[in-house]
Amino acid sequence: MRHEANADAASYILGYYSQIRPHSFNNYLSPVEKERQFFNKTLLEVV
């Protein structure tokens, strides 16, 4: 039971809280969206 609760908490933190939820540090973009913008900008600068 305890292991299952820990796994559920880790899944929430790594899945939603850290990846999808907007963060004020990223101008209220999710980390996934901020990373996508960064790589698109970097790719355009290289080309």
mmCIF entry with sequence, helices, sheets and N, C-alpha, C, O atoms, coordinates in Angstrom:
data_MODEL
# 
_entry.id   MODEL 
# 
_entity.id                         1 
_entity.type                       polymer 
_entity.pdbx_number_of_molecules   1 
# 
_entity_poly.entity_id                      1 
_entity_poly.type                           'polypeptide(L)' 
_entity_poly.nstd_linkage                   no 
_entity_poly.nstd_monomer                   no 
_entity_poly.pdbx_seq_one_letter_code       MRHEANADAASYILGYYSQIRPHSFNNYLSPVEKERQFFNKTLLEVV 
_entity_poly.pdbx_seq_one_letter_code_can   MRHEANADAASYILGYYSQIRPHSFNNYLSPVEKERQFFNKTLLEVV 
_entity_poly.pdbx_strand_id                 A 
# 
loop_
_entity_poly_seq.entity_id 
_entity_poly_seq.num 
_entity_poly_seq.mon_id 
_entity_poly_seq.hetero 
1 1  MET n 
1 2  ARG n 
1 3  HIS n 
1 4  GLU n 
1 5  ALA n 
1 6  ASN n 
1 7  ALA n 
1 8  ASP n 
1 9  ALA n 
1 10 ALA n 
1 11 SER n 
1 12 TYR n 
1 13 ILE n 
1 14 LEU n 
1 15 GLY n 
1 16 TYR n 
1 17 TYR n 
1 18 SER n 
1 19 GLN n 
1 20 ILE n 
1 21 ARG n 
1 22 PRO n 
1 23 HIS n 
1 24 SER n 
1 25 PHE n 
1 26 ASN n 
1 27 ASN n 
1 28 TYR n 
1 29 LEU n 
1 30 SER n 
1 31 PRO n 
1 32 VAL n 
1 33 GLU n 
1 34 LYS n 
1 35 GLU n 
1 36 ARG n 
1 37 GLN n 
1 38 PHE n 
1 39 PHE n 
1 40 ASN n 
1 41 LYS n 
1 42 THR n 
1 43 LEU n 
1 44 LEU n 
1 45 GLU n 
1 46 VAL n 
1 47 VAL n 
# 
_struct_asym.id          A 
_struct_asym.entity_id   1 
# 
loop_
_struct_conf.conf_type_id 
_struct_conf.id 
_struct_conf.pdbx_PDB_helix_id 
_struct_conf.beg_label_comp_id 
_struct_conf.beg_label_asym_id 
_struct_conf.beg_label_seq_id 
_struct_conf.pdbx_beg_PDB_ins_code 
_struct_conf.end_label_comp_id 
_struct_conf.end_label_asym_id 
_struct_conf.end_label_seq_id 
_struct_conf.pdbx_end_PDB_ins_code 
_struct_conf.beg_auth_comp_id 
_struct_conf.beg_auth_asym_id 
_struct_conf.beg_auth_seq_id 
_struct_conf.end_auth_comp_id 
_struct_conf.end_auth_asym_id 
_struct_conf.end_auth_seq_id 
_struct_conf.pdbx_PDB_helix_class 
_struct_conf.details 
_struct_conf.pdbx_PDB_helix_length 
HELX_P HELX_P1 AA1 ARG A 2  ? TYR A 12 ? ARG A 2  TYR A 12 1 ? 11 
HELX_P HELX_P2 AA2 ILE A 13 ? TYR A 17 ? ILE A 13 TYR A 17 3 ? 5  
HELX_P HELX_P3 AA3 SER A 24 ? ASN A 26 ? SER A 24 ASN A 26 5 ? 3  
HELX_P HELX_P4 AA4 PRO A 31 ? VAL A 46 ? PRO A 31 VAL A 46 1 ? 16 
# 
_struct_conf_type.id          HELX_P 
_struct_conf_type.criteria    ? 
_struct_conf_type.reference   ? 
# 
loop_
_atom_site.group_PDB 
_atom_site.id 
_atom_site.type_symbol 
_atom_site.label_atom_id 
_atom_site.label_alt_id 
_atom_site.label_comp_id 
_atom_site.label_asym_id 
_atom_site.label_entity_id 
_atom_site.label_seq_id 
_atom_site.pdbx_PDB_ins_code 
_atom_site.Cartn_x 
_atom_site.Cartn_y 
_atom_site.Cartn_z 
_atom_site.occupancy 
_atom_site.B_iso_or_equiv 
_atom_site.pdbx_formal_charge 
_atom_site.auth_seq_id 
_atom_site.auth_comp_id 
_atom_site.auth_asym_id 
_atom_site.auth_atom_id 
_atom_site.pdbx_PDB_model_num 
ATOM 1   N N  . MET A 1 1  ? 0.825  -1.189 0.000   1.00 0.00 ? 1  MET A N  1 
ATOM 2   C CA . MET A 1 1  ? 0.000  0.000  0.000   1.00 0.00 ? 1  MET A CA 1 
ATOM 3   C C  . MET A 1 1  ? 0.872  1.257  0.000   1.00 0.00 ? 1  MET A C  1 
ATOM 4   O O  . MET A 1 1  ? 0.634  2.183  -0.775  1.00 0.00 ? 1  MET A O  1 
ATOM 5   N N  . ARG A 1 2  ? 1.872  1.285  0.862   1.00 0.00 ? 2  ARG A N  1 
ATOM 6   C CA . ARG A 1 2  ? 2.740  2.459  0.943   1.00 0.00 ? 2  ARG A CA 1 
ATOM 7   C C  . ARG A 1 2  ? 3.521  2.647  -0.354  1.00 0.00 ? 2  ARG A C  1 
ATOM 8   O O  . ARG A 1 2  ? 3.663  3.769  -0.839  1.00 0.00 ? 2  ARG A O  1 
ATOM 9   N N  . HIS A 1 3  ? 4.027  1.554  -0.913  1.00 0.00 ? 3  HIS A N  1 
ATOM 10  C CA . HIS A 1 3  ? 4.768  1.621  -2.177  1.00 0.00 ? 3  HIS A CA 1 
ATOM 11  C C  . HIS A 1 3  ? 3.870  2.160  -3.294  1.00 0.00 ? 3  HIS A C  1 
ATOM 12  O O  . HIS A 1 3  ? 4.307  2.952  -4.129  1.00 0.00 ? 3  HIS A O  1 
ATOM 13  N N  . GLU A 1 4  ? 2.636  1.727  -3.297  1.00 0.00 ? 4  GLU A N  1 
ATOM 14  C CA . GLU A 1 4  ? 1.677  2.185  -4.311  1.00 0.00 ? 4  GLU A CA 1 
ATOM 15  C C  . GLU A 1 4  ? 1.406  3.686  -4.170  1.00 0.00 ? 4  GLU A C  1 
ATOM 16  O O  . GLU A 1 4  ? 1.298  4.391  -5.172  1.00 0.00 ? 4  GLU A O  1 
ATOM 17  N N  . ALA A 1 5  ? 1.299  4.168  -2.951  1.00 0.00 ? 5  ALA A N  1 
ATOM 18  C CA . ALA A 1 5  ? 1.089  5.604  -2.714  1.00 0.00 ? 5  ALA A CA 1 
ATOM 19  C C  . ALA A 1 5  ? 2.303  6.405  -3.170  1.00 0.00 ? 5  ALA A C  1 
ATOM 20  O O  . ALA A 1 5  ? 2.156  7.466  -3.777  1.00 0.00 ? 5  ALA A O  1 
ATOM 21  N N  . ASN A 1 6  ? 3.497  5.902  -2.880  1.00 0.00 ? 6  ASN A N  1 
ATOM 22  C CA . ASN A 1 6  ? 4.713  6.578  -3.333  1.00 0.00 ? 6  ASN A CA 1 
ATOM 23  C C  . ASN A 1 6  ? 4.784  6.610  -4.855  1.00 0.00 ? 6  ASN A C  1 
ATOM 24  O O  . ASN A 1 6  ? 5.163  7.626  -5.438  1.00 0.00 ? 6  ASN A O  1 
ATOM 25  N N  . ALA A 1 7  ? 4.426  5.521  -5.489  1.00 0.00 ? 7  ALA A N  1 
ATOM 26  C CA . ALA A 1 7  ? 4.438  5.459  -6.950  1.00 0.00 ? 7  ALA A CA 1 
ATOM 27  C C  . ALA A 1 7  ? 3.420  6.428  -7.539  1.00 0.00 ? 7  ALA A C  1 
ATOM 28  O O  . ALA A 1 7  ? 3.702  7.087  -8.541  1.00 0.00 ? 7  ALA A O  1 
ATOM 29  N N  . ASP A 1 8  ? 2.250  6.523  -6.935  1.00 0.00 ? 8  ASP A N  1 
ATOM 30  C CA . ASP A 1 8  ? 1.230  7.465  -7.407  1.00 0.00 ? 8  ASP A CA 1 
ATOM 31  C C  . ASP A 1 8  ? 1.699  8.909  -7.256  1.00 0.00 ? 8  ASP A C  1 
ATOM 32  O O  . ASP A 1 8  ? 1.491  9.727  -8.152  1.00 0.00 ? 8  ASP A O  1 
ATOM 33  N N  . ALA A 1 9  ? 2.326  9.221  -6.134  1.00 0.00 ? 9  ALA A N  1 
ATOM 34  C CA . ALA A 1 9  ? 2.827  10.580 -5.909  1.00 0.00 ? 9  ALA A CA 1 
ATOM 35  C C  . ALA A 1 9  ? 3.927  10.921 -6.910  1.00 0.00 ? 9  ALA A C  1 
ATOM 36  O O  . ALA A 1 9  ? 3.938  12.019 -7.467  1.00 0.00 ? 9  ALA A O  1 
ATOM 37  N N  . ALA A 1 10 ? 4.833  10.009 -7.137  1.00 0.00 ? 10 ALA A N  1 
ATOM 38  C CA . ALA A 1 10 ? 5.910  10.237 -8.102  1.00 0.00 ? 10 ALA A CA 1 
ATOM 39  C C  . ALA A 1 10 ? 5.353  10.407 -9.506  1.00 0.00 ? 10 ALA A C  1 
ATOM 40  O O  . ALA A 1 10 ? 5.823  11.256 -10.263 1.00 0.00 ? 10 ALA A O  1 
ATOM 41  N N  . SER A 1 11 ? 4.370  9.616  -9.852  1.00 0.00 ? 11 SER A N  1 
ATOM 42  C CA . SER A 1 11 ? 3.742  9.723  -11.168 1.00 0.00 ? 11 SER A CA 1 
ATOM 43  C C  . SER A 1 11 ? 3.101  11.088 -11.356 1.00 0.00 ? 11 SER A C  1 
ATOM 44  O O  . SER A 1 11 ? 3.213  11.687 -12.425 1.00 0.00 ? 11 SER A O  1 
ATOM 45  N N  . TYR A 1 12 ? 2.436  11.578 -10.329 1.00 0.00 ? 12 TYR A N  1 
ATOM 46  C CA . TYR A 1 12 ? 1.801  12.900 -10.398 1.00 0.00 ? 12 TYR A CA 1 
ATOM 47  C C  . TYR A 1 12 ? 2.852  14.000 -10.548 1.00 0.00 ? 12 TYR A C  1 
ATOM 48  O O  . TYR A 1 12 ? 2.724  14.879 -11.400 1.00 0.00 ? 12 TYR A O  1 
ATOM 49  N N  . ILE A 1 13 ? 3.876  13.945 -9.724  1.00 0.00 ? 13 ILE A N  1 
ATOM 50  C CA . ILE A 1 13 ? 4.904  14.991 -9.750  1.00 0.00 ? 13 ILE A CA 1 
ATOM 51  C C  . ILE A 1 13 ? 5.643  14.993 -11.081 1.00 0.00 ? 13 ILE A C  1 
ATOM 52  O O  . ILE A 1 13 ? 5.832  16.051 -11.681 1.00 0.00 ? 13 ILE A O  1 
ATOM 53  N N  . LEU A 1 14 ? 6.057  13.840 -11.542 1.00 0.00 ? 14 LEU A N  1 
ATOM 54  C CA . LEU A 1 14 ? 6.821  13.767 -12.789 1.00 0.00 ? 14 LEU A CA 1 
ATOM 55  C C  . LEU A 1 14 ? 5.948  13.931 -14.020 1.00 0.00 ? 14 LEU A C  1 
ATOM 56  O O  . LEU A 1 14 ? 6.411  14.427 -15.047 1.00 0.00 ? 14 LEU A O  1 
ATOM 57  N N  . GLY A 1 15 ? 4.705  13.526 -13.930 1.00 0.00 ? 15 GLY A N  1 
ATOM 58  C CA . GLY A 1 15 ? 3.812  13.591 -15.079 1.00 0.00 ? 15 GLY A CA 1 
ATOM 59  C C  . GLY A 1 15 ? 3.157  14.939 -15.255 1.00 0.00 ? 15 GLY A C  1 
ATOM 60  O O  . GLY A 1 15 ? 3.394  15.613 -16.257 1.00 0.00 ? 15 GLY A O  1 
ATOM 61  N N  . TYR A 1 16 ? 2.347  15.343 -14.316 1.00 0.00 ? 16 TYR A N  1 
ATOM 62  C CA . TYR A 1 16 ? 1.597  16.593 -14.461 1.00 0.00 ? 16 TYR A CA 1 
ATOM 63  C C  . TYR A 1 16 ? 2.354  17.784 -13.895 1.00 0.00 ? 16 TYR A C  1 
ATOM 64  O O  . TYR A 1 16 ? 2.593  18.768 -14.595 1.00 0.00 ? 16 TYR A O  1 
ATOM 65  N N  . TYR A 1 17 ? 2.723  17.691 -12.644 1.00 0.00 ? 17 TYR A N  1 
ATOM 66  C CA . TYR A 1 17 ? 3.231  18.863 -11.935 1.00 0.00 ? 17 TYR A CA 1 
ATOM 67  C C  . TYR A 1 17 ? 4.494  19.423 -12.589 1.00 0.00 ? 17 TYR A C  1 
ATOM 68  O O  . TYR A 1 17 ? 4.623  20.641 -12.716 1.00 0.00 ? 17 TYR A O  1 
ATOM 69  N N  . SER A 1 18 ? 5.406  18.582 -12.997 1.00 0.00 ? 18 SER A N  1 
ATOM 70  C CA . SER A 1 18 ? 6.674  19.065 -13.528 1.00 0.00 ? 18 SER A CA 1 
ATOM 71  C C  . SER A 1 18 ? 6.659  19.285 -15.033 1.00 0.00 ? 18 SER A C  1 
ATOM 72  O O  . SER A 1 18 ? 7.405  20.130 -15.526 1.00 0.00 ? 18 SER A O  1 
ATOM 73  N N  . GLN A 1 19 ? 5.843  18.564 -15.772 1.00 0.00 ? 19 GLN A N  1 
ATOM 74  C CA . GLN A 1 19 ? 5.906  18.622 -17.229 1.00 0.00 ? 19 GLN A CA 1 
ATOM 75  C C  . GLN A 1 19 ? 4.798  19.438 -17.881 1.00 0.00 ? 19 GLN A C  1 
ATOM 76  O O  . GLN A 1 19 ? 5.045  20.134 -18.866 1.00 0.00 ? 19 GLN A O  1 
ATOM 77  N N  . ILE A 1 20 ? 3.605  19.366 -17.358 1.00 0.00 ? 20 ILE A N  1 
ATOM 78  C CA . ILE A 1 20 ? 2.448  19.960 -18.022 1.00 0.00 ? 20 ILE A CA 1 
ATOM 79  C C  . ILE A 1 20 ? 2.045  21.282 -17.383 1.00 0.00 ? 20 ILE A C  1 
ATOM 80  O O  . ILE A 1 20 ? 1.630  22.208 -18.080 1.00 0.00 ? 20 ILE A O  1 
ATOM 81  N N  . ARG A 1 21 ? 2.164  21.378 -16.071 1.00 0.00 ? 21 ARG A N  1 
ATOM 82  C CA . ARG A 1 21 ? 1.700  22.566 -15.353 1.00 0.00 ? 21 ARG A CA 1 
ATOM 83  C C  . ARG A 1 21 ? 2.537  23.778 -15.731 1.00 0.00 ? 21 ARG A C  1 
ATOM 84  O O  . ARG A 1 21 ? 3.766  23.700 -15.720 1.00 0.00 ? 21 ARG A O  1 
ATOM 85  N N  . PRO A 1 22 ? 1.899  24.904 -16.065 1.00 0.00 ? 22 PRO A N  1 
ATOM 86  C CA . PRO A 1 22 ? 2.655  26.132 -16.360 1.00 0.00 ? 22 PRO A CA 1 
ATOM 87  C C  . PRO A 1 22 ? 3.438  26.604 -15.127 1.00 0.00 ? 22 PRO A C  1 
ATOM 88  O O  . PRO A 1 22 ? 2.973  26.472 -13.995 1.00 0.00 ? 22 PRO A O  1 
ATOM 89  N N  . HIS A 1 23 ? 4.608  27.144 -15.363 1.00 0.00 ? 23 HIS A N  1 
ATOM 90  C CA . HIS A 1 23 ? 5.460  27.644 -14.292 1.00 0.00 ? 23 HIS A CA 1 
ATOM 91  C C  . HIS A 1 23 ? 5.735  29.125 -14.515 1.00 0.00 ? 23 HIS A C  1 
ATOM 92  O O  . HIS A 1 23 ? 6.008  29.541 -15.641 1.00 0.00 ? 23 HIS A O  1 
ATOM 93  N N  . SER A 1 24 ? 5.668  29.915 -13.465 1.00 0.00 ? 24 SER A N  1 
ATOM 94  C CA . SER A 1 24 ? 5.919  31.353 -13.597 1.00 0.00 ? 24 SER A CA 1 
ATOM 95  C C  . SER A 1 24 ? 7.341  31.622 -14.073 1.00 0.00 ? 24 SER A C  1 
ATOM 96  O O  . SER A 1 24 ? 7.576  32.611 -14.769 1.00 0.00 ? 24 SER A O  1 
ATOM 97  N N  . PHE A 1 25 ? 8.276  30.782 -13.722 1.00 0.00 ? 25 PHE A N  1 
ATOM 98  C CA . PHE A 1 25 ? 9.665  30.948 -14.156 1.00 0.00 ? 25 PHE A CA 1 
ATOM 99  C C  . PHE A 1 25 ? 9.781  30.909 -15.677 1.00 0.00 ? 25 PHE A C  1 
ATOM 100 O O  . PHE A 1 25 ? 10.656 31.559 -16.249 1.00 0.00 ? 25 PHE A O  1 
ATOM 101 N N  . ASN A 1 26 ? 8.909  30.156 -16.328 1.00 0.00 ? 26 ASN A N  1 
ATOM 102 C CA . ASN A 1 26 ? 8.919  30.007 -17.793 1.00 0.00 ? 26 ASN A CA 1 
ATOM 103 C C  . ASN A 1 26 ? 7.904  30.924 -18.460 1.00 0.00 ? 26 ASN A C  1 
ATOM 104 O O  . ASN A 1 26 ? 7.383  30.592 -19.525 1.00 0.00 ? 26 ASN A O  1 
ATOM 105 N N  . ASN A 1 27 ? 7.617  32.064 -17.858 1.00 0.00 ? 27 ASN A N  1 
ATOM 106 C CA . ASN A 1 27 ? 6.588  32.970 -18.388 1.00 0.00 ? 27 ASN A CA 1 
ATOM 107 C C  . ASN A 1 27 ? 5.249  32.252 -18.531 1.00 0.00 ? 27 ASN A C  1 
ATOM 108 O O  . ASN A 1 27 ? 4.520  32.449 -19.504 1.00 0.00 ? 27 ASN A O  1 
ATOM 109 N N  . TYR A 1 28 ? 4.946  31.425 -17.554 1.00 0.00 ? 28 TYR A N  1 
ATOM 110 C CA . TYR A 1 28 ? 3.681  30.682 -17.471 1.00 0.00 ? 28 TYR A CA 1 
ATOM 111 C C  . TYR A 1 28 ? 3.485  29.705 -18.625 1.00 0.00 ? 28 TYR A C  1 
ATOM 112 O O  . TYR A 1 28 ? 2.356  29.452 -19.047 1.00 0.00 ? 28 TYR A O  1 
ATOM 113 N N  . LEU A 1 29 ? 4.583  29.161 -19.129 1.00 0.00 ? 29 LEU A N  1 
ATOM 114 C CA . LEU A 1 29 ? 4.526  28.069 -20.093 1.00 0.00 ? 29 LEU A CA 1 
ATOM 115 C C  . LEU A 1 29 ? 4.891  26.787 -19.358 1.00 0.00 ? 29 LEU A C  1 
ATOM 116 O O  . LEU A 1 29 ? 5.599  26.812 -18.351 1.00 0.00 ? 29 LEU A O  1 
ATOM 117 N N  . SER A 1 30 ? 4.397  25.670 -19.876 1.00 0.00 ? 30 SER A N  1 
ATOM 118 C CA . SER A 1 30 ? 4.801  24.392 -19.299 1.00 0.00 ? 30 SER A CA 1 
ATOM 119 C C  . SER A 1 30 ? 6.253  24.132 -19.692 1.00 0.00 ? 30 SER A C  1 
ATOM 120 O O  . SER A 1 30 ? 6.723  24.671 -20.694 1.00 0.00 ? 30 SER A O  1 
ATOM 121 N N  . PRO A 1 31 ? 6.964  23.322 -18.928 1.00 0.00 ? 31 PRO A N  1 
ATOM 122 C CA . PRO A 1 31 ? 8.338  23.000 -19.297 1.00 0.00 ? 31 PRO A CA 1 
ATOM 123 C C  . PRO A 1 31 ? 8.433  22.371 -20.687 1.00 0.00 ? 31 PRO A C  1 
ATOM 124 O O  . PRO A 1 31 ? 9.387  22.630 -21.420 1.00 0.00 ? 31 PRO A O  1 
ATOM 125 N N  . VAL A 1 32 ? 7.462  21.559 -21.047 1.00 0.00 ? 32 VAL A N  1 
ATOM 126 C CA . VAL A 1 32 ? 7.469  20.927 -22.367 1.00 0.00 ? 32 VAL A CA 1 
ATOM 127 C C  . VAL A 1 32 ? 7.351  21.985 -23.462 1.00 0.00 ? 32 VAL A C  1 
ATOM 128 O O  . VAL A 1 32 ? 8.075  21.927 -24.456 1.00 0.00 ? 32 VAL A O  1 
ATOM 129 N N  . GLU A 1 33 ? 6.451  22.949 -23.291 1.00 0.00 ? 33 GLU A N  1 
ATOM 130 C CA . GLU A 1 33 ? 6.268  24.009 -24.278 1.00 0.00 ? 33 GLU A CA 1 
ATOM 131 C C  . GLU A 1 33 ? 7.496  24.916 -24.344 1.00 0.00 ? 33 GLU A C  1 
ATOM 132 O O  . GLU A 1 33 ? 7.919  25.297 -25.436 1.00 0.00 ? 33 GLU A O  1 
ATOM 133 N N  . LYS A 1 34 ? 8.064  25.261 -23.212 1.00 0.00 ? 34 LYS A N  1 
ATOM 134 C CA . LYS A 1 34 ? 9.265  26.106 -23.180 1.00 0.00 ? 34 LYS A CA 1 
ATOM 135 C C  . LYS A 1 34 ? 10.416 25.415 -23.890 1.00 0.00 ? 34 LYS A C  1 
ATOM 136 O O  . LYS A 1 34 ? 11.155 26.052 -24.641 1.00 0.00 ? 34 LYS A O  1 
ATOM 137 N N  . GLU A 1 35 ? 10.576 24.126 -23.661 1.00 0.00 ? 35 GLU A N  1 
ATOM 138 C CA . GLU A 1 35 ? 11.629 23.361 -24.320 1.00 0.00 ? 35 GLU A CA 1 
ATOM 139 C C  . GLU A 1 35 ? 11.397 23.305 -25.825 1.00 0.00 ? 35 GLU A C  1 
ATOM 140 O O  . GLU A 1 35 ? 12.344 23.427 -26.602 1.00 0.00 ? 35 GLU A O  1 
ATOM 141 N N  . ARG A 1 36 ? 10.151 23.122 -26.242 1.00 0.00 ? 36 ARG A N  1 
ATOM 142 C CA . ARG A 1 36 ? 9.826  23.101 -27.665 1.00 0.00 ? 36 ARG A CA 1 
ATOM 143 C C  . ARG A 1 36 ? 10.186 24.430 -28.319 1.00 0.00 ? 36 ARG A C  1 
ATOM 144 O O  . ARG A 1 36 ? 10.774 24.453 -29.400 1.00 0.00 ? 36 ARG A O  1 
ATOM 145 N N  . GLN A 1 37 ? 9.838  25.529 -27.670 1.00 0.00 ? 37 GLN A N  1 
ATOM 146 C CA . GLN A 1 37 ? 10.164 26.853 -28.207 1.00 0.00 ? 37 GLN A CA 1 
ATOM 147 C C  . GLN A 1 37 ? 11.672 27.060 -28.292 1.00 0.00 ? 37 GLN A C  1 
ATOM 148 O O  . GLN A 1 37 ? 12.173 27.608 -29.274 1.00 0.00 ? 37 GLN A O  1 
ATOM 149 N N  . PHE A 1 38 ? 12.387 26.626 -27.276 1.00 0.00 ? 38 PHE A N  1 
ATOM 150 C CA . PHE A 1 38 ? 13.840 26.764 -27.266 1.00 0.00 ? 38 PHE A CA 1 
ATOM 151 C C  . PHE A 1 38 ? 14.469 26.021 -28.438 1.00 0.00 ? 38 PHE A C  1 
ATOM 152 O O  . PHE A 1 38 ? 15.308 26.575 -29.149 1.00 0.00 ? 38 PHE A O  1 
ATOM 153 N N  . PHE A 1 39 ? 14.064 24.767 -28.642 1.00 0.00 ? 39 PHE A N  1 
ATOM 154 C CA . PHE A 1 39 ? 14.660 23.984 -29.714 1.00 0.00 ? 39 PHE A CA 1 
ATOM 155 C C  . PHE A 1 39 ? 14.254 24.501 -31.089 1.00 0.00 ? 39 PHE A C  1 
ATOM 156 O O  . PHE A 1 39 ? 15.059 24.451 -32.019 1.00 0.00 ? 39 PHE A O  1 
ATOM 157 N N  . ASN A 1 40 ? 13.036 24.991 -31.241 1.00 0.00 ? 40 ASN A N  1 
ATOM 158 C CA . ASN A 1 40 ? 12.628 25.584 -32.516 1.00 0.00 ? 40 ASN A CA 1 
ATOM 159 C C  . ASN A 1 40 ? 13.452 26.828 -32.810 1.00 0.00 ? 40 ASN A C  1 
ATOM 160 O O  . ASN A 1 40 ? 13.884 27.023 -33.946 1.00 0.00 ? 40 ASN A O  1 
ATOM 161 N N  . LYS A 1 41 ? 13.675 27.668 -31.816 1.00 0.00 ? 41 LYS A N  1 
ATOM 162 C CA . LYS A 1 41 ? 14.478 28.880 -31.994 1.00 0.00 ? 41 LYS A CA 1 
ATOM 163 C C  . LYS A 1 41 ? 15.919 28.510 -32.332 1.00 0.00 ? 41 LYS A C  1 
ATOM 164 O O  . LYS A 1 41 ? 16.516 29.099 -33.233 1.00 0.00 ? 41 LYS A O  1 
ATOM 165 N N  . THR A 1 42 ? 16.472 27.547 -31.620 1.00 0.00 ? 42 THR A N  1 
ATOM 166 C CA . THR A 1 42 ? 17.845 27.110 -31.855 1.00 0.00 ? 42 THR A CA 1 
ATOM 167 C C  . THR A 1 42 ? 17.993 26.536 -33.255 1.00 0.00 ? 42 THR A C  1 
ATOM 168 O O  . THR A 1 42 ? 18.980 26.808 -33.938 1.00 0.00 ? 42 THR A O  1 
ATOM 169 N N  . LEU A 1 43 ? 17.029 25.752 -33.680 1.00 0.00 ? 43 LEU A N  1 
ATOM 170 C CA . LEU A 1 43 ? 17.069 25.160 -35.013 1.00 0.00 ? 43 LEU A CA 1 
ATOM 171 C C  . LEU A 1 43 ? 17.031 26.243 -36.083 1.00 0.00 ? 43 LEU A C  1 
ATOM 172 O O  . LEU A 1 43 ? 17.754 26.152 -37.075 1.00 0.00 ? 43 LEU A O  1 
ATOM 173 N N  . LEU A 1 44 ? 16.206 27.259 -35.900 1.00 0.00 ? 44 LEU A N  1 
ATOM 174 C CA . LEU A 1 44 ? 16.124 28.352 -36.868 1.00 0.00 ? 44 LEU A CA 1 
ATOM 175 C C  . LEU A 1 44 ? 17.418 29.155 -36.922 1.00 0.00 ? 44 LEU A C  1 
ATOM 176 O O  . LEU A 1 44 ? 17.801 29.636 -37.989 1.00 0.00 ? 44 LEU A O  1 
ATOM 177 N N  . GLU A 1 45 ? 18.091 29.306 -35.799 1.00 0.00 ? 45 GLU A N  1 
ATOM 178 C CA . GLU A 1 45 ? 19.355 30.042 -35.777 1.00 0.00 ? 45 GLU A CA 1 
ATOM 179 C C  . GLU A 1 45 ? 20.458 29.272 -36.480 1.00 0.00 ? 45 GLU A C  1 
ATOM 180 O O  . GLU A 1 45 ? 21.355 29.882 -37.062 1.00 0.00 ? 45 GLU A O  1 
ATOM 181 N N  . VAL A 1 46 ? 20.416 27.963 -36.441 1.00 0.00 ? 46 VAL A N  1 
ATOM 182 C CA . VAL A 1 46 ? 21.434 27.132 -37.082 1.00 0.00 ? 46 VAL A CA 1 
ATOM 183 C C  . VAL A 1 46 ? 21.253 27.137 -38.592 1.00 0.00 ? 46 VAL A C  1 
ATOM 184 O O  . VAL A 1 46 ? 22.231 27.141 -39.340 1.00 0.00 ? 46 VAL A O  1 
ATOM 185 N N  . VAL A 1 47 ? 20.004 27.135 -39.037 1.00 0.00 ? 47 VAL A N  1 
ATOM 186 C CA . VAL A 1 47 ? 19.704 27.087 -40.476 1.00 0.00 ? 47 VAL A CA 1 
ATOM 187 C C  . VAL A 1 47 ? 19.925 28.403 -41.063 1.00 0.00 ? 47 VAL A C  1 
ATOM 188 O O  . VAL A 1 47 ? 19.731 28.584 -42.265 1.00 0.00 ? 47 VAL A O  1 
# 
